[in-house]
Amino acid sequence: MSAPPTSTAALGSSSEPALDFSDVWLGFEEGPILRGLSFSVQPRETLILLGETGTGKTLTLKLAAGLLCPDSGTVRALGQDITGKPERELLEFRRQVGFVFQEGALFDSLTVRENVAFRLLEEGNVTEEEVEPVVREALSFVELENTVDMYPSELSGGMRRRVDIARAIITRPELLVYDSPTGGLDPVTSTTIIELIIKQRDVFKTSSLLVTHRLQDAFMMATHYFDRKSNRMQPLPPGMQGEVPMGFLILRDGKIIFDGNLDELVHTQDEYIREYIS
Amino acid sequence: MSNTPLPATRQQSSVAASSSVIGVLTEAAKESVLKVQDYSILSYHSVANLFSRPRYMPDTVTQMDDIGTGSLPIVLLSGFFIGAVMVLQTGTQFQRFGQVSLTGDIVSLALVRELGPTITGLLVAGRCSSGIASELGSMLVTEQVDAMRAMGTNPSRKLVSPRVLAALIVVPLLTTISVFVGLLGGMVASVFSLRLSATTFWQRAIAILEFSDLMQGFSKSVVFAFILSTVGCYQGLNVRGGTQGVGRATTQAVVVSSVLIIVADTFLTKLALYLADKL
């Protein structure tokens, strides 16, 4: 059951984008942060959002999940316009979105089991006994089955991120957003997290938007696929792409200065981008 | 610049200063109005949420335990000694007129109408309003509140309403206990200090009370519970500036809820006296 690499021609879909930003502006007292963002994430696509600190990457993710409302422009996600929707309707919408936070954002008064099961229990009509196998399955996906009774304070930084991924994917959301999932982690742990994200991408093929400022993570995601036989990520053969389409966005001063694939990124003539990726 | 006449420069700077002072005052006024508006909205939702699903009863029970059981020792201790001090202070005055038996009356009225609810409200505000603010503030700065919203859970329902409901149930109970223990303290002090019999003290303490006195004490404790819980939640969910902000919010929660309790007490007392006179 490995996920074999496929040719570029086989990719793509004509259906409505999973996420679509159209001329989105957002600012605070100090002035506009996002200046007319327009981009889309196609179904099954993983889009990597790169940029320097303070360019509005996290704000973009929060807009995508409906945690913030833009000053102007439109955000459409999973077939619905979420711009200016009342909070009650947004709560319903967010149940279809998985959000992996920068620092994990686990509930520190709850155990790992309760954290991962939180969403299922909130949706109601299930008992803790019914939820248990689903929790175990989600934790086994991130290889942390043995931590069910531990509290977040007892986990390392990398383990907390993995639990957060398990919590985000437990309901099989239709859209996943990752906010710097490897931020502040050592290279070995970062690779483990990226391997998990690649596994999630290739196994469930969920539309995803991932923010990172670690270029090596972005390139690793574009050049590797998850091999289910070996249960490891493997490098893609030269000239091939993975089953899931991958795209790159680069933000600078609240504007998109690059929107394309890996090949276009490495061959760009833009001075700033060349310096940024070098 | 050297050619600029000095008086003109002074005039300009004075105009600029006055306009900036007006600007600062206007901004401060706007900010205050916004805070009152946000607090009112939070308070409204905290109650409105109780009338629709989902309700978080296990969270409410946990909060009842935290606010109620956690505050019991300080309420018992302070209640007992406040009752005793009341007797010592008033008893010596009554002794001058040979009316020592009135001590039970005055202590009972003061505890039921005023000291029981107010002291309990202030003590629970000091302990729980700060605790609520620091807990919710820490959740906010570590993105746990955003995580909750991102998972489709309404933080107002999950975090605010259980705390408000728990306080509304538990604070009147704590007040009742505080009044009872205060009367016990008063009885002990009157027996040993004023040589008044325990039976006389209790008989007078109970006989003087009317239904309106009990209602006054009860209604005050309910209002104080609402104030201390909503102020704690508001301060916690409006933290700005990371962990430093959590510290500030904690202090603010105690200060604001204590002042509001005392201010509300004045108006409630006036209202209760007016209603008692009318009915």
Interface residues (C-beta under 8 A of the other chain):
Chain A: K62 A65 L67 E87 R88 L91 E92 F93 R94 R95 V97 F99 F101 Q102 E103 A105 L106 F107 D108 F118 R119 E122 E123 G124 R167
Chain B: P54 M139 T142 E143 Q144 D146 A147 M148 R149 A150 M151 G152 T153 N154
